[in-house]
Amino acid sequence: MSTIDPSRLLQMRSSILNQNEALQRAAGRGGIGGAGGASDGIGGTPDFGAAINNALQQVNAQQAKASAISEAYERGDTHDIVSVMIERQKASLGFETTLQVRNKLLSAYRDIMNMPV
């Protein structure tokens, strides 16, 4: 068994920190917190709450669009059943995805809360 070299360990730590900073900068430029104002102002890091809020607003907008086009079809304003079904499927998929993300977040929260301190 070999001994642990402190200088090598510090070099690995420094490398990991540099890679982490590079990933955070890349995520801040082109990711969720990029140009939409979803950063918290500390080094350009994305704000998780703003990202979730934005995603929920998009799902809500898709639901409203699907409802509006369905109502238009029911009134007879449009006869394009294909677009109606596509919009309804998009809304359904968005809702299911949101539900699964919520379930994963709750599971992670429970796991963290059950961790011994």
JOUR-V151068 format. One record per residue. N is the residue number from 0. RES is the residue in three letters. PHI is phi in whole degrees, 0 to 359 (NA if undefined). Layout:
n=N res=RES phi=PHI
n=N res=RES phi=PHI
//
This chain:
n=0 res=MET phi=NA
n=1 res=SER phi=267
n=2 res=THR phi=275
n=3 res=ILE phi=276
n=4 res=ASP phi=271
n=5 res=PRO phi=300
n=6 res=SER phi=292
n=7 res=ARG phi=294
n=8 res=LEU phi=297
n=9 res=LEU phi=293
n=10 res=GLN phi=295
n=11 res=MET phi=296
n=12 res=ARG phi=298
n=13 res=SER phi=298
n=14 res=SER phi=297
n=15 res=ILE phi=296
n=16 res=LEU phi=296
n=17 res=ASN phi=295
n=18 res=GLN phi=295
n=19 res=ASN phi=297
n=20 res=GLU phi=296
n=21 res=ALA phi=295
n=22 res=LEU phi=295
n=23 res=GLN phi=294
n=24 res=ARG phi=295
n=25 res=ALA phi=295
n=26 res=ALA phi=292
n=27 res=GLY phi=291
n=28 res=ARG phi=280
n=29 res=GLY phi=247
n=30 res=GLY phi=266
n=31 res=ILE phi=296
n=32 res=GLY phi=270
n=33 res=GLY phi=295
n=34 res=ALA phi=267
n=35 res=GLY phi=277
n=36 res=GLY phi=77
n=37 res=ALA phi=264
n=38 res=SER phi=257
n=39 res=ASP phi=268
n=40 res=GLY phi=88
n=41 res=ILE phi=256
n=42 res=GLY phi=69
n=43 res=GLY phi=76
n=44 res=THR phi=284
n=45 res=PRO phi=292
n=46 res=ASP phi=265
n=47 res=PHE phi=299
n=48 res=GLY phi=298
n=49 res=ALA phi=292
n=50 res=ALA phi=294
n=51 res=ILE phi=294
n=52 res=ASN phi=300
n=53 res=ASN phi=297
n=54 res=ALA phi=296
n=55 res=LEU phi=294
n=56 res=GLN phi=294
n=57 res=GLN phi=294
n=58 res=VAL phi=295
n=59 res=ASN phi=297
n=60 res=ALA phi=296
n=61 res=GLN phi=294
n=62 res=GLN phi=297
n=63 res=ALA phi=295
n=64 res=LYS phi=297
n=65 res=ALA phi=295
n=66 res=SER phi=295
n=67 res=ALA phi=296
n=68 res=ILE phi=289
n=69 res=SER phi=293
n=70 res=GLU phi=295
n=71 res=ALA phi=296
n=72 res=TYR phi=293
n=73 res=GLU phi=294
n=74 res=ARG phi=283
n=75 res=GLY phi=93
n=76 res=ASP phi=290
n=77 res=THR phi=227
n=78 res=HIS phi=240
n=79 res=ASP phi=270
n=80 res=ILE phi=292
n=81 res=VAL phi=297
n=82 res=SER phi=294
n=83 res=VAL phi=297
n=84 res=MET phi=293
n=85 res=ILE phi=295
n=86 res=GLU phi=295
n=87 res=ARG phi=293
n=88 res=GLN phi=292
n=89 res=LYS phi=299
n=90 res=ALA phi=295
n=91 res=SER phi=295
n=92 res=LEU phi=295
n=93 res=GLY phi=297
n=94 res=PHE phi=294
n=95 res=GLU phi=297
n=96 res=THR phi=296
n=97 res=THR phi=299
n=98 res=LEU phi=296
n=99 res=GLN phi=292
n=100 res=VAL phi=296
n=101 res=ARG phi=299
n=102 res=ASN phi=298
n=103 res=LYS phi=294
n=104 res=LEU phi=295
n=105 res=LEU phi=295
n=106 res=SER phi=297
n=107 res=ALA phi=296
n=108 res=TYR phi=298
n=109 res=ARG phi=297
n=110 res=ASP phi=298
n=111 res=ILE phi=294
n=112 res=MET phi=292
n=113 res=ASN phi=270
n=114 res=MET phi=290
n=115 res=PRO phi=288
n=116 res=VAL phi=260
//
